Amino acid sequence: MHDSFPETPTFVTHLECGMERDHYAADQLHGLSQAGKPLLVKYDLNQIALSVSQADLASRPANLWRYREFLPVRKSENIVSLGEIQTPLIPAPNLQGGKGSIWIKDEGRLPTGSFKARGLCMAVSMAKELGVTKVAMPTNGNAGSALAAYGTRAGMKSYIFCPEDTPEINVREIAAQGAQVWRVNGLINDCGKIVAQGKESVGWFDFSTLKEPYRIEGKKTMGLELADQMGWQVPDVIFYPTGGGTGLIGMWKAFNELKEIGWLTGKLPRMVAVQASGCAPMVKAYDEGKEHADLWENAHTVAAGIRVPVAVGDFLILRAVRESQGFATAVDDAQITAALDEVSRQEGFLMCPEGAATYAAYKQELISGRISPDESAVLFNCASGLKYELPPADQSIDITQPIDFSLFT
Ligand SMILES: *Cc1c(COP(=O)(O)O)cnc(C)c1O
């Protein structure tokens, strides 16, 4: 029945508070730690290194579950999958800056059209393994869509709360995939409060970003996959559009795990957290040398996926950025829109606005000198550009009139 996912040994030893480092038992349902901080999954890395090799991985299908030993799901029957393919790493030789050393990692090819599928397939699989039947989540769109899809596939009920101005397509795709969805006249943190308040009375499990431990493990596969695709090498710099930060935290965890088992030996990538200037709490905290970020008032940006005014994993984002000798930087909506247009027209690649923000940041930081054109850079395009509203294209031809072929220059 589950031939596509053969049983393999698993190596989770325990969970650990990202802040206090106190331990929590594996194989039990957990939300945040006692200190109210995200829990990180810990593995017996020595045993992983002894039981699986790079050659073993290479012989498996190129998908997220190739990295099974590095993942928390114990039993294959609990894997909830919609086909999480390895996403392509596409060179972008026509873009300004690098001498052919920019790549776009196109996460828009994943189920539900965004990399939220990586996190939610893992979180839902673990929820299934731990007996959860009802889940709830605040979302700006893509996470809700992924939860709706995987939750439905796992036979769970999902309750999803979106800020009023969430893109219509996201609200509709959530509903279409069998979840219950509500628009809320507030921001994502207001939606989060509803989820927290309903825990007792409705008995749903809180799937808010980083409030359960396994989405990070799903997003961690971006780092494992990137290193694998590059022949167990890493780029010099990674530009990541940062909202709740799951992906940035997850990738940094992946690189460190790979380093610890000796699969990565050189310098790890510099992690650059890209935010929108209308919502840049991590940039402000980074610039001020703080460990935690303040709530960002009146958050606004065209890049809805990174409109996150407060993140419970703020210190983990900032830690990864600093440990990796990266930085946090913001670009405005005009830069994002111009970057999206440039990449579409120069490379034939339609980015999502959040992805476009990474290219805008790349260009900005070449000028600032914080990165150099000799550095290889990977830009994360986190969702399909087709999920967003596009500029109108309104030329038409009237076949009852003679056609003026001189138009087609
Ligand atoms: C969620 C999302 C982000 C932010 O990702 P995090 O890992 O939560 O910081 C960026 N872009 C898009 C399209 C998203 O859906």
The ligand as a Tripos MOL2 file, in Angstrom:
@<TRIPOS>MOLECULE
LIG
   15    15     1     0     0
SMALL
NO_CHARGES

@<TRIPOS>ATOM
      1 C1          5.0200   31.8120    3.7140 C.3       1 LIG1
      2 C2          5.6540   32.4460    2.5790 C.ar      1 LIG1
      3 C3          6.8800   33.1080    2.7350 C.ar      1 LIG1
      4 C4          7.6000   33.2060    4.0520 C.3       1 LIG1
      5 O1          8.1150   31.9780    4.4480 O.3       1 LIG1
      6 P1          8.5710   31.7100    5.9570 P.3       1 LIG1
      7 O2          9.4090   30.4930    5.8730 O.co2     1 LIG1
      8 O3          7.3330   31.5140    6.7590 O.co2     1 LIG1
      9 O4          9.3410   32.9000    6.4060 O.co2     1 LIG1
     10 C5          7.4470   33.6750    1.6090 C.ar      1 LIG1
     11 N1          6.8330   33.6180    0.4090 N.ar      1 LIG1
     12 C6          5.6720   32.9810    0.2160 C.ar      1 LIG1
     13 C7          5.0680   32.9330   -1.1400 C.3       1 LIG1
     14 C8          5.0370   32.3690    1.3010 C.ar      1 LIG1
     15 O5          3.8750   31.7310    1.1020 O.3       1 LIG1
@<TRIPOS>BOND
     1     1     2 1
     2     2     3 ar
     3     2    14 ar
     4     3     4 1
     5     3    10 ar
     6     4     5 1
     7     5     6 1
     8     6     7 2
     9     6     8 1
    10     6     9 1
    11    10    11 ar
    12    11    12 ar
    13    12    13 1
    14    12    14 ar
    15    14    15 1
@<TRIPOS>SUBSTRUCTURE
     1 LIG1         1 GROUP 0 **** ****
